[in-house]
Amino acid sequence: MSGKTEAEKTFQKFSDKILQYLSNKNGFLGIDNKFNFKEKVVIVPFGLEKTVSYGGGTKNGPKEIIKASHQVELYDEELKCEPYKKIGIKTLKPFKIDKNIKKALKKISNVNKEILDKKLFPMTLGGEHSITPGCIEPFTKKYKKICLLHFDAHADLRESYNGEKFSHASAIRRCLDYKNVSLISFGIRNISQGEIPFLNKNKSRIKFFWAKDKDKWSLQSFKKMIKNKTVYLTFDVDGLDSSIMPATGTPEPGGLLWDETLDIIKIAAKNSNIVGADINELAPIKGFNSYNFLVAKLAYKILSYKYLF
């Protein structure tokens, strides 16, 4: 007798079926198959696209990010090394995404739980932003408190949108359903009147760095805010200014630029414990690979800062 319960046996079957890696060459960064390493990071392609409300195409985000990552230079001139050698990154084989959004979110939750149980760092490549409540669920159970570091043009605090509680427009609201989650958001510049009462009621848990106040942001106060916290990073690419990131469903002017984005992530990496991440809402535009490349490089930078600072 193995001593395992039926639930544990079922979960083990799920794990054996889902947690299979691509070869190094076909995975994130396209590393030579001859290079052997013990992984610390697992890239999870999860092209969920169920509730998009304007431009579509997020289901193609993960494969285009991985494809573009093969062109990212492995040497980082800022960090003066090839970070992947110090990290160890493997990529899951794409797996079937359930049509029912609740089942889909439960699956990504189970995937991240399995990765966390192996003491590894999951980075999920979406897909629309509705993935995040599923991604974060196992973190809310593992850690007493978790701070959600959120980059986005939109607050995503609606209770529901178009009748769907798990809409991309409700992603952060669903994360805050977990009482041990707090929120720091950067780049917000689009919020509905209906979200304001929830924001005002939860000021003790929520801090916004509004895009309109960008020239007044105090990154020193952010440093104090995030000091010694356990952090999950969620990055909606429409948080970036639409001049550098038009390849998303709802591009917004007035957003973050590359260098200031990296400055914020560096502060988080140096002063907190980033335990997981997702990047979402890339909607690739055929023939414009620079946007896919930007997201691939952003993913590499996040991981490099996490493990080298």
C-alpha positions in Angstrom: 0.0 0.0 0.0 1.3 3.5 -0.9 -0.6 5.2 1.9 -1.8 7.9 -0.5 -5.4 9.1 -0.5 -7.5 9.0 -3.6 -7.2 12.8 -3.9 -3.4 12.6 -3.6 -3.3 9.9 -6.3 -5.5 12.0 -8.6 -3.2 15.0 -8.1 -0.1 12.9 -8.8 -1.6 11.7 -12.1 -2.4 15.4 -12.9 1.2 16.3 -12.0 2.7 13.6 -14.1 0.6 14.5 -17.1 0.9 18.3 -17.0 4.4 19.0 -15.6 6.4 17.9 -18.6 9.2 20.2 -20.0 10.0 21.3 -23.5 13.6 20.7 -24.5 15.9 23.6 -23.6 16.2 24.6 -27.3 12.4 24.8 -27.7 11.8 26.5 -24.3 12.2 30.0 -23.0 15.4 31.6 -24.2 16.2 28.7 -26.6 19.2 27.5 -24.5 21.4 24.8 -26.0 20.3 21.3 -25.2 23.9 20.4 -24.2 23.7 22.9 -21.3 22.6 21.0 -18.1 21.3 22.7 -15.0 18.9 22.2 -12.1 15.9 24.4 -12.6 14.8 27.0 -10.2 12.3 28.6 -12.5 9.4 27.0 -14.4 7.9 29.0 -17.3 4.2 28.1 -17.7 2.6 29.0 -21.1 -1.1 29.6 -20.4 -2.8 31.3 -23.3 -6.2 31.7 -21.7 -8.5 33.9 -23.7 -12.1 33.8 -22.5 -13.3 37.3 -21.6 -11.5 39.8 -23.8 -13.7 42.8 -24.4 -11.9 44.8 -27.1 -8.9 43.5 -29.1 -8.2 39.8 -29.1 -5.3 37.5 -29.6 -3.9 36.9 -26.1 -4.1 33.2 -26.6 -1.2 33.5 -29.0 0.9 35.5 -26.4 2.8 32.6 -24.8 4.1 31.0 -28.0 5.2 34.3 -29.4 7.0 35.3 -26.2 8.8 32.1 -26.2 9.7 32.3 -29.9 10.9 35.9 -29.4 12.9 34.9 -26.4 15.2 32.9 -28.6 16.5 36.2 -30.0 17.1 37.8 -26.5 20.9 38.1 -25.8 21.7 35.8 -22.9 24.5 38.1 -21.6 23.2 41.0 -19.5 25.4 44.1 -19.8 23.9 45.6 -16.6 24.5 42.5 -14.5 27.8 41.5 -16.3 26.9 37.9 -16.7 24.6 35.4 -18.4 21.9 35.2 -15.8 20.3 32.0 -17.1 23.4 30.0 -16.0 22.9 31.2 -12.4 19.1 30.7 -12.4 18.1 27.5 -14.3 14.9 28.0 -16.4 12.7 25.2 -17.8 9.5 25.6 -19.8 6.4 23.5 -19.5 5.0 21.9 -22.6 1.7 23.7 -23.5 -1.3 21.9 -22.0 -5.0 21.9 -22.8 -6.9 24.9 -21.4 -10.5 24.2 -20.2 -13.3 26.0 -22.0 -15.0 26.7 -18.6 -13.1 29.7 -17.0 -13.5 28.4 -13.5 -12.0 25.0 -14.5 -9.2 26.8 -16.4 -8.3 28.8 -13.3 -8.4 25.8 -11.1 -6.0 24.0 -13.5 -3.4 26.9 -13.4 -3.8 27.0 -9.6 -3.0 23.2 -9.5 0.0 23.7 -11.8 1.4 26.5 -9.6 0.8 24.5 -6.5 2.8 21.6 -7.9 5.6 24.0 -8.9 5.6 25.6 -5.4 5.6 22.1 -3.7 8.8 21.4 -5.6 10.2 24.7 -4.2 10.5 26.2 -7.7 9.5 29.7 -9.0 6.5 29.7 -11.4 6.3 32.4 -14.1 3.1 32.2 -16.1 2.9 33.7 -19.6 -0.7 34.6 -20.5 -3.2 34.9 -21.9 -5.5 37.5 -20.5 -5.3 39.0 -17.0 -8.0 36.8 -15.7 -5.3 34.1 -15.2 -3.9 35.9 -12.1 -6.5 34.9 -9.4 -5.9 31.3 -10.4 -2.1 31.7 -10.5 -2.0 33.3 -7.0 -4.3 30.9 -5.2 -1.6 28.5 -4.0 0.5 31.4 -2.8 -2.3 32.6 -0.6 -2.3 29.2 1.1 1.4 28.9 1.4 2.2 32.4 2.8 0.6 34.1 5.8 0.6 37.5 3.9 1.3 38.2 0.2 1.7 41.6 -1.5 0.5 41.7 -5.1 2.8 44.0 -7.1 0.6 45.0 -10.1 1.6 46.8 -13.3 -1.4 47.8 -15.4 -3.3 50.6 -17.1 -6.5 49.4 -15.5 -7.5 48.9 -11.9 -9.3 45.6 -12.6 -11.4 46.1 -9.4 -14.9 45.5 -10.9 -17.0 43.0 -9.1 -17.9 41.6 -12.5 -17.9 42.7 -16.2 -20.4 41.7 -18.8 -21.9 39.3 -16.2 -18.6 37.5 -15.6 -17.0 37.5 -12.1 -13.8 36.1 -13.4 -13.4 38.7 -16.2 -10.0 40.2 -17.0 -11.6 43.4 -15.7 -12.2 41.8 -12.3 -8.8 40.1 -12.0 -7.4 42.1 -9.1 -10.8 42.2 -7.3 -10.7 38.4 -7.3 -7.2 38.4 -6.0 -8.3 40.7 -3.1 -11.1 38.2 -2.3 -8.2 36.5 -0.4 -8.0 38.5 2.9 -4.2 38.0 3.2 -3.5 39.8 -0.1 -2.5 43.4 -0.2 -2.0 45.4 -3.4 0.5 47.9 -4.8 -0.4 49.0 -8.4 1.7 51.0 -10.8 0.6 52.9 -13.9 -3.2 52.9 -13.3 -4.9 55.4 -15.7 -8.2 53.9 -16.4 -10.8 53.2 -13.7 -14.6 53.1 -13.7 -16.8 55.1 -11.3 -18.1 51.8 -10.0 -14.7 50.7 -8.8 -14.1 53.9 -6.7 -16.2 52.9 -3.6 -14.3 49.6 -3.3 -11.0 51.4 -3.7 -11.9 53.9 -1.0 -13.2 51.2 1.4 -9.9 49.2 1.1 -7.3 52.0 1.3 -5.5 50.1 4.0 -4.9 47.2 1.6 -4.5 49.1 -1.7 -1.8 51.6 -2.8 -2.0 53.1 -6.3 0.8 54.9 -8.1 -1.4 56.7 -10.6 0.1 57.3 -14.0 -1.1 60.9 -13.9 1.2 61.5 -11.0 4.3 59.8 -12.5 6.5 62.8 -12.1 5.7 63.0 -8.4 6.1 59.3 -7.6 8.4 58.6 -4.6 10.2 55.4 -5.2 11.7 55.8 -1.8 8.2 55.4 -0.3 7.6 52.4 -2.5 10.9 50.9 -1.2 9.6 51.3 2.4 6.2 49.9 1.5 7.6 46.7 -0.1 10.5 46.2 2.4 10.7 42.5 3.5 7.3 41.6 2.0 6.5 38.4 0.2 5.6 39.5 -3.3 3.7 38.1 -6.3 4.3 40.2 -9.4 1.6 40.5 -12.0 2.4 42.5 -15.2 -0.3 43.4 -17.6 1.6 44.7 -20.6 -0.9 47.5 -21.2 0.7 49.1 -18.1 3.4 50.1 -20.5 2.8 53.2 -22.6 1.0 52.5 -25.9 3.8 54.0 -27.8 6.1 51.0 -26.9 3.3 48.4 -26.4 0.4 48.7 -28.8 0.1 44.9 -29.0 -2.5 44.5 -26.3 -6.3 44.5 -26.2 -6.7 47.9 -24.6 -3.6 50.1 -25.2 -3.6 53.3 -23.1 -1.5 56.4 -23.6 0.4 57.9 -20.6 1.9 54.7 -19.3 5.3 53.3 -18.1 8.4 53.4 -20.3 11.1 50.7 -20.2 13.7 52.2 -17.9 11.3 53.4 -15.3 9.6 50.0 -15.3 13.0 48.3 -14.6 13.7 50.7 -11.8 10.5 49.7 -10.0 11.2 46.0 -10.4 14.8 46.4 -9.2 13.6 48.0 -6.0 11.2 45.2 -5.5 13.8 42.5 -6.2 16.4 44.1 -3.8 14.0 44.8 -0.9 11.4 42.0 -1.0 11.0 38.3 -1.7 9.4 37.8 -5.1 8.0 34.3 -5.1 6.1 34.1 -8.4 5.0 36.1 -11.4 2.8 36.3 -14.4 3.0 38.5 -17.6 -0.3 38.8 -19.4 -2.4 40.6 -22.1 0.1 40.5 -25.0 -1.9 40.3 -28.2 0.7 39.7 -30.9 0.5 41.8 -34.1 1.6 39.9 -37.2 4.8 41.3 -38.6 5.6 43.4 -35.5 7.9 41.1 -33.5 9.4 43.9 -31.5 6.5 43.9 -29.0 6.9 40.1 -28.5 10.6 40.7 -28.0 10.0 43.4 -25.4 7.9 41.0 -23.3 10.4 38.2 -23.6 13.2 40.6 -22.4 11.0 41.8 -19.6 10.5 38.3 -18.4 14.2 37.6 -18.5 14.9 40.9 -16.6 12.4 40.0 -13.9 14.0 36.6 -13.3 17.5 38.1 -13.5 16.8 40.7 -10.9 15.0 38.2 -8.7 18.0 35.8 -8.6 21.0 38.1 -8.9 20.1 40.9 -6.5 
